Amino acid sequence: MHAGIGEVRLDTVIYNYNLKHSDKLFLESILSVEISKKSKFIKQLKLLRDPVISTIPMLVKDTNDLTMNDIASGLYLPSANLSMIAHKLYNCISGKKFVINDDDFPDFSKAIEYSIITEGCWCNKTLQNKSTEFNKDKPNISETYLRITIGENNGESPGIPYVMEIWPIGHYSPIHSHSAANAVIRVLHGKINVDLYPYLCGEKDGVKPFATQQFSKDDITWISPTLNQTHKLTNLPENKDTCITIQCYMYDLEDTLHYDYFDYINAKGKINKYEPDSDMDFVKFKQLMKDEWQKKDF
């Protein structure tokens, strides 16, 4: 038997107990569990149908690319094993033509890089203006990224379901959680580092990430209502390119709360609400990048 803190997974186990044979027989004899509605723990309690017996991979792999060795190694989550909602999101953004540099604008990623490093360009100015987004009293431009939304907010996700996020080199998010929503994240350009935490906590709390993985172009990772919910994203300082991702969110079918915020830990170690708003619509942004690129000096 395992006991842990935070998400229910082997990575967060802090205590193991070997059950006696009589204990096993007792547990196997249980057919149902009844919990009093008066219990103060009722809102925190989750019962899982199946035992937790293996680690859970962060990297999703398409069914057509999976080998028997992939399944045996347990290094990849088959896309078919995503939740129904997450699989729907995956199918929308995993195609081979879902790319940044297309025939319409083959220099799109270069134009974004140019806009980031060039004083007076939109990306550069917007990042500077967002330097107090997560800490009003202490500007930190490294704790910023751009949110370019694709489509409209239909009320089925925290914010607009499809968001292109732009992460300059060395920039990162605060540790944050995702409203118990489903999500898939695909890297469209560059690399992004993901640290997973057992629960929403501050770095000052001394809680270390239980898993860390860097994802490269076309890699896809995932979030479910109960797994991979709390993380920190970083475009590591040693990387060579701005990272561009597509983040897709949607509430679970059983979610009746529809909490419209991401919770994060601020510089003082307190939990704050972040409303995932938009910096610009994708169509307008793409045209703006074209205009800036055409007017560049070199």
ChimeraX attribute file (.defattr): number of C-alpha atoms within 10 A of each C-alpha:
attribute: neighborCount
match mode: 1-to-1
recipient: residues
	/A:1	10
	/A:2	15
	/A:3	13
	/A:4	15
	/A:5	13
	/A:6	15
	/A:7	17
	/A:8	17
	/A:9	20
	/A:10	16
	/A:11	18
	/A:12	19
	/A:13	15
	/A:14	10
	/A:15	10
	/A:16	10
	/A:17	8
	/A:18	9
	/A:19	11
	/A:20	9
	/A:21	8
	/A:22	9
	/A:23	11
	/A:24	12
	/A:25	11
	/A:26	10
	/A:27	10
	/A:28	9
	/A:29	9
	/A:30	8
	/A:31	6
	/A:32	5
	/A:33	6
	/A:34	5
	/A:35	9
	/A:36	8
	/A:37	9
	/A:38	7
	/A:39	8
	/A:40	9
	/A:41	10
	/A:42	11
	/A:43	8
	/A:44	6
	/A:45	9
	/A:46	9
	/A:47	6
	/A:48	8
	/A:49	6
	/A:50	6
	/A:51	8
	/A:52	13
	/A:53	9
	/A:54	10
	/A:55	11
	/A:56	16
	/A:57	14
	/A:58	21
	/A:59	18
	/A:60	23
	/A:61	19
	/A:62	15
	/A:63	12
	/A:64	8
	/A:65	8
	/A:66	15
	/A:67	10
	/A:68	7
	/A:69	9
	/A:70	14
	/A:71	12
	/A:72	9
	/A:73	8
	/A:74	13
	/A:75	16
	/A:76	18
	/A:77	21
	/A:78	19
	/A:79	20
	/A:80	14
	/A:81	11
	/A:82	20
	/A:83	17
	/A:84	13
	/A:85	18
	/A:86	25
	/A:87	17
	/A:88	14
	/A:89	22
	/A:90	24
	/A:91	12
	/A:92	12
	/A:93	19
	/A:94	17
	/A:95	10
	/A:96	7
	/A:97	9
	/A:98	13
	/A:99	17
	/A:100	18
	/A:101	15
	/A:102	11
	/A:103	8
	/A:104	8
	/A:105	14
	/A:106	12
	/A:107	16
	/A:108	18
	/A:109	20
	/A:110	15
	/A:111	20
	/A:112	25
	/A:113	19
	/A:114	19
	/A:115	21
	/A:116	21
	/A:117	13
	/A:118	13
	/A:119	11
	/A:120	11
	/A:121	18
	/A:122	18
	/A:123	24
	/A:124	17
	/A:125	15
	/A:126	16
	/A:127	21
	/A:128	15
	/A:129	13
	/A:130	20
	/A:131	18
	/A:132	16
	/A:133	16
	/A:134	21
	/A:135	16
	/A:136	12
	/A:137	9
	/A:138	11
	/A:139	16
	/A:140	17
	/A:141	17
	/A:142	19
	/A:143	20
	/A:144	25
	/A:145	23
	/A:146	19
	/A:147	22
	/A:148	23
	/A:149	24
	/A:150	18
	/A:151	13
	/A:152	11
	/A:153	13
	/A:154	11
	/A:155	13
	/A:156	17
	/A:157	22
	/A:158	24
	/A:159	22
	/A:160	22
	/A:161	21
	/A:162	25
	/A:163	24
	/A:164	23
	/A:165	20
	/A:166	24
	/A:167	29
	/A:168	28
	/A:169	20
	/A:170	18
	/A:171	20
	/A:172	22
	/A:173	17
	/A:174	19
	/A:175	22
	/A:176	26
	/A:177	21
	/A:178	23
	/A:179	22
	/A:180	24
	/A:181	28
	/A:182	28
	/A:183	30
	/A:184	26
	/A:185	27
	/A:186	24
	/A:187	22
	/A:188	23
	/A:189	22
	/A:190	21
	/A:191	25
	/A:192	25
	/A:193	16
	/A:194	21
	/A:195	18
	/A:196	21
	/A:197	26
	/A:198	24
	/A:199	19
	/A:200	17
	/A:201	22
	/A:202	21
	/A:203	14
	/A:204	10
	/A:205	8
	/A:206	8
	/A:207	13
	/A:208	14
	/A:209	18
	/A:210	12
	/A:211	16
	/A:212	15
	/A:213	13
	/A:214	15
	/A:215	19
	/A:216	17
	/A:217	16
	/A:218	19
	/A:219	19
	/A:220	24
	/A:221	23
	/A:222	26
	/A:223	23
	/A:224	21
	/A:225	17
	/A:226	15
	/A:227	19
	/A:228	25
	/A:229	23
	/A:230	26
	/A:231	24
	/A:232	18
	/A:233	19
	/A:234	23
	/A:235	26
	/A:236	20
	/A:237	12
	/A:238	8
	/A:239	14
	/A:240	13
	/A:241	19
	/A:242	22
	/A:243	27
	/A:244	25
	/A:245	25
	/A:246	23
	/A:247	23
	/A:248	26
	/A:249	27
	/A:250	28
	/A:251	26
	/A:252	20
	/A:253	11
	/A:254	7
	/A:255	14
	/A:256	8
	/A:257	9
	/A:258	17
	/A:259	15
	/A:260	19
	/A:261	18
	/A:262	19
	/A:263	20
	/A:264	25
	/A:265	21
	/A:266	19
	/A:267	16
	/A:268	9
	/A:269	13
	/A:270	11
	/A:271	16
	/A:272	15
	/A:273	14
	/A:274	15
	/A:275	12
	/A:276	14
	/A:277	14
	/A:278	16
	/A:279	17
	/A:280	14
	/A:281	16
	/A:282	17
	/A:283	12
	/A:284	11
	/A:285	17
	/A:286	17
	/A:287	13
	/A:288	17
	/A:289	24
	/A:290	16
	/A:291	12
	/A:292	16
	/A:293	19
	/A:294	11
	/A:295	9
	/A:296	12
	/A:297	6
	/A:298	5
